[in-house]
Amino acid sequence: MDIEELRTTANLAMMELHEGEVARLSDAVSSILDYFSVMQQVDVSGLEPTTHALVEGNTVREDTENNNSINPENLVNRAPDNDNNHIVIPNVL
C-alpha cells in the first residue's frame, strides 16, 4: 500500500498518523495485503460458510421435568423470614 492510500485510509478511519508511523505501517499493511492475496488462491468451493472454526453441537442440556421439584409453598415456609406467600429479605441500605 502506498503512503497516500494509507493516509487516506487512516483519515477515513479517523486515525491520526505521525510521520514515523506512516512508513512502518505502510510496510505492515502491504504484507497483510500480500497474505490476503495468497489466501484468495485457496480453493474453498464446496465448503459451507461458518462463524466458528470448530462447530460443535449444542452444549446446553435438555430441559426436563424434575419429579423431585419443590412445592413453592413449602419453599416459602422454609425461608428464615416470610410474610404470607413472600420471602422477606432484610434491607441492604
C-alpha positions as CSV (number, residue, x, y, z in Angstrom):
1,M,0.0,0.0,0.0
2,D,1.5,3.3,-0.9
3,I,1.7,6.1,1.6
4,E,-1.0,8.2,0.1
5,E,-3.5,5.3,0.2
6,L,-2.5,4.7,3.8
7,R,-3.1,8.3,4.7
8,T,-6.5,8.3,3.0
9,T,-7.5,5.1,4.8
10,A,-6.3,6.5,8.1
11,N,-8.3,9.7,7.5
12,L,-11.5,7.6,6.7
13,A,-10.9,5.6,9.9
14,M,-10.5,9.0,11.8
15,M,-6.9,8.0,12.8
16,E,-4.1,10.4,13.2
17,L,-0.8,9.0,11.9
18,H,2.6,10.6,12.7
19,E,5.3,10.6,10.1
20,G,7.3,7.9,11.9
21,E,4.3,5.6,11.8
22,V,3.4,6.1,8.2
23,A,6.4,4.2,6.7
24,R,6.3,1.4,9.3
25,L,2.5,0.9,8.8
26,S,2.8,1.1,5.1
27,D,5.1,-2.0,5.1
28,A,2.9,-3.8,7.6
29,V,-0.3,-3.2,5.7
30,S,1.4,-4.3,2.4
31,S,2.5,-7.6,4.0
32,I,-1.1,-8.2,5.3
33,L,-2.5,-7.4,1.8
34,D,0.1,-9.8,0.3
35,Y,-1.1,-12.5,2.7
36,F,-4.7,-11.9,1.7
37,S,-3.8,-12.4,-2.0
38,V,-2.3,-15.8,-1.0
39,M,-5.5,-16.7,0.9
40,Q,-7.6,-15.9,-2.2
41,Q,-5.8,-18.6,-4.1
42,V,-7.1,-21.3,-1.7
43,D,-9.9,-23.4,-3.2
44,V,-12.8,-23.2,-0.9
45,S,-15.5,-24.4,-3.3
46,G,-17.9,-26.8,-1.6
47,L,-17.1,-25.5,1.9
48,E,-20.1,-24.2,3.9
49,P,-19.7,-20.7,5.5
50,T,-19.2,-20.8,9.2
51,T,-18.9,-18.4,12.1
52,H,-16.5,-20.6,14.1
53,A,-13.5,-22.7,13.2
54,L,-14.8,-25.6,15.3
55,V,-18.5,-26.0,15.2
56,E,-19.8,-28.4,17.9
57,G,-23.3,-29.3,18.9
58,N,-25.3,-27.5,21.5
59,T,-23.7,-28.0,24.9
60,V,-26.8,-27.0,26.8
61,R,-28.6,-29.8,28.5
62,E,-32.2,-30.6,27.5
63,D,-34.9,-29.1,29.7
64,T,-36.7,-32.0,31.5
65,E,-39.3,-32.0,34.2
66,N,-37.9,-32.8,37.6
67,N,-40.1,-35.2,39.5
68,N,-38.4,-34.0,42.7
69,S,-39.5,-30.4,42.2
70,I,-40.1,-28.4,45.4
71,N,-43.6,-27.2,46.2
72,P,-43.5,-23.3,46.1
73,E,-45.5,-23.0,49.3
74,N,-43.0,-25.3,51.2
75,L,-40.1,-23.3,49.8
76,V,-41.5,-20.0,51.2
77,N,-42.3,-21.7,54.5
78,R,-38.6,-22.9,54.7
79,A,-37.3,-19.3,54.5
80,P,-36.0,-17.8,57.7
81,D,-38.5,-14.9,57.5
82,N,-41.6,-14.9,55.4
83,D,-44.8,-12.9,55.1
84,N,-47.8,-14.7,53.7
85,N,-46.5,-16.0,50.3
86,H,-43.4,-13.9,50.2
87,I,-39.8,-14.3,51.4
88,V,-38.8,-11.3,53.5
89,I,-35.2,-10.1,52.8
90,P,-33.6,-7.6,55.1
91,N,-32.9,-4.1,53.7
92,V,-29.4,-3.7,52.5
93,L,-29.1,0.1,52.7
